[in-house]
Amino acid sequence: MLVGLLAELFYHITRFILVAVLSCLQWYTPEACLQFKEHFHAQVRAACQRSTGTVGLKLSKVVVVGDLYVGKTSLINRFCKDNFDRDYKATIGVDFEIERFEIVGVPYNLQIWDTAGQEKFKCIASAYYRGAEVIITVFDLADIQTLDHTKQWLEDALRENEPDSSFIFLVGTKKDLSDAVCERTELDAIHFANEMQAEYWSVSAKTGKLLQRM
């Protein structure tokens, strides 16, 4: 009985700590997302206007990596198309989507590469890691083992790129599942993100929760 009481007490203390940590950390600020920004400094606008005709289409490459079944494709589909498909289809090799937007009148194409999580496709997928300006490492909040594997996925992707050339995100999916399960995993995920020097997000492709803000 004492063991049970201690276990329950530990759970509530852990939950309290997680809530405190989540409320203090600032992973995201709207000001950081230039594609949503409407008002720029006058000098910035003037420089862009002077460059009219000389500024071409800007391309940014994003690669999404992680284990099989963690929801990489669902994440991308929700972000780019705002839809969710309940029928699972494994990615064969690689696939990609393009998200288009403008910053101060300059058009951008965000190329989002969806890589396969199966071991047999790793050699194929790794060829597409090169030139990634953003690396999104994905895990399932309901499966802590997939979080453990994110370090290897990140190492593989970084190996194909120049040092310090990529922004890193650690993203936990299936946020719509049990809060208790997710909270336990998120404590470890925050620690992992600090080690990776990554920006951490927990989202749900099913509900779209927090995805558009990311």
Beta strands, then each sheet from edge to edge (+ up, - down):
strand 1: 58-66
strand 2: 94-103
strand 3: 106-115
strand 4: 134-140
strand 5: 167-173
strand 6: 199-202
sheet 1: 2+ 3- 1- 4- 5- 6-
end
